[in-house]
Amino acid sequence: MVWFKVDDTLALHHKTVAAGNAAMGLWVRAGSWSMQTLSDGFVPDVIVGSLGTTGQAKKLVEVGLWDRLPTGYAFHEWEQRQPTKAHVHDEREATARRQKEWRERRKKEGKK
């Protein structure tokens, strides 16, 4: 499981206040979806339509939290604030490697 990170200053940040609660609800839900699917902050139009409204998405673009792309939206500066798909895969591979090595050591020691 990976986490969508939210800065502790989000609640009263000027962009958040300008966007409003409804648009920020879309922002949080889309962030969670993006992290779950490892989309690197890209949210297709069809997903935006499932999580919120086009008006809310436009508001996020207007205040600078999202960028408009031809087939969806992108979180502004995702790579600086969230783990990328490549980073998550690297971490998962490292964890799997450590677990495998631990199991092999335990097996050599005669432990289950």
C-alpha positions as semicolon CSV with decimal commas, in nm:
position;residue;x (nm);y (nm);z (nm)
1;M;0,000;0,000;0,000
2;V;0,120;0,349;-0,079
3;W;-0,005;0,675;0,066
4;F;-0,117;0,997;-0,099
5;K;0,068;1,264;0,095
6;V;-0,113;1,577;0,209
7;D;0,092;1,864;0,352
8;D;-0,005;1,982;0,698
9;T;-0,053;2,336;0,564
10;L;-0,315;2,228;0,309
11;A;-0,620;2,334;0,511
12;L;-0,553;2,707;0,491
13;H;-0,321;2,731;0,191
14;H;-0,433;3,014;-0,039
15;K;-0,485;2,774;-0,333
16;T;-0,698;2,542;-0,120
17;V;-0,911;2,827;0,009
18;A;-0,957;2,962;-0,345
19;A;-1,052;2,618;-0,479
20;G;-1,319;2,558;-0,215
21;N;-1,424;2,245;-0,032
22;A;-1,597;2,068;-0,321
23;A;-1,300;2,100;-0,556
24;M;-1,062;1,996;-0,278
25;G;-1,276;1,687;-0,221
26;L;-1,212;1,597;-0,585
27;W;-0,842;1,676;-0,540
28;V;-0,808;1,439;-0,243
29;R;-1,010;1,159;-0,400
30;A;-0,819;1,192;-0,727
31;G;-0,490;1,191;-0,535
32;S;-0,586;0,869;-0,362
33;W;-0,690;0,715;-0,694
34;S;-0,365;0,830;-0,857
35;M;-0,154;0,672;-0,588
36;Q;-0,359;0,352;-0,588
37;T;-0,319;0,312;-0,964
38;L;0,033;0,459;-0,975
39;S;-0,068;0,701;-1,250
40;D;0,201;0,952;-1,148
41;G;-0,062;1,216;-1,088
42;F;-0,247;1,184;-1,419
43;V;-0,626;1,167;-1,381
44;P;-0,819;1,082;-1,700
45;D;-1,135;1,276;-1,779
46;V;-1,349;0,965;-1,721
47;I;-1,212;0,927;-1,368
48;V;-1,263;1,297;-1,293
49;G;-1,626;1,249;-1,398
50;S;-1,658;0,959;-1,154
51;L;-1,503;1,145;-0,860
52;G;-1,633;1,498;-0,909
53;T;-1,741;1,750;-1,169
54;T;-1,575;1,922;-1,461
55;G;-1,641;2,254;-1,287
56;Q;-1,447;2,137;-0,982
57;A;-1,162;2,019;-1,205
58;K;-1,155;2,356;-1,382
59;K;-1,136;2,528;-1,045
60;L;-0,831;2,316;-0,953
61;V;-0,666;2,423;-1,279
62;E;-0,762;2,787;-1,219
63;V;-0,594;2,795;-0,876
64;G;-0,284;2,607;-0,993
65;L;-0,333;2,270;-0,825
66;W;-0,388;2,081;-1,150
67;D;-0,272;2,118;-1,510
68;R;-0,507;2,047;-1,801
69;L;-0,392;1,785;-2,050
70;P;-0,562;1,666;-2,371
71;T;-0,730;1,362;-2,211
72;G;-0,737;1,452;-1,843
73;Y;-0,562;1,641;-1,568
74;A;-0,227;1,623;-1,393
75;F;-0,143;1,718;-1,038
76;H;0,088;2,018;-1,042
77;E;0,444;1,912;-0,946
78;W;0,341;1,555;-0,854
79;E;0,700;1,431;-0,879
80;Q;0,817;1,679;-0,614
81;R;0,546;1,587;-0,365
82;Q;0,455;1,222;-0,416
83;P;0,640;0,897;-0,479
84;T;0,649;0,814;-0,850
85;K;0,550;0,481;-1,000
86;A;0,918;0,399;-1,058
87;H;1,003;0,478;-0,695
88;V;0,717;0,263;-0,563
89;H;0,824;-0,029;-0,786
90;D;1,187;0,009;-0,673
91;E;1,078;0,008;-0,308
92;R;0,858;-0,298;-0,362
93;E;1,143;-0,485;-0,531
94;A;1,382;-0,393;-0,247
95;T;1,129;-0,512;0,011
96;A;1,075;-0,841;-0,174
97;R;1,452;-0,890;-0,194
98;R;1,495;-0,824;0,180
99;Q;1,211;-1,064;0,265
100;K;1,358;-1,334;0,044
101;E;1,702;-1,293;0,204
102;W;1,548;-1,303;0,552
103;R;1,358;-1,623;0,472
104;E;1,670;-1,784;0,330
105;R;1,867;-1,696;0,645
106;R;1,591;-1,837;0,864
107;K;1,583;-2,156;0,658
108;K;1,961;-2,200;0,693
109;E;1,926;-2,150;1,069
110;G;1,660;-2,423;1,078
111;K;1,381;-2,185;1,177
112;K;1,043;-2,161;1,016
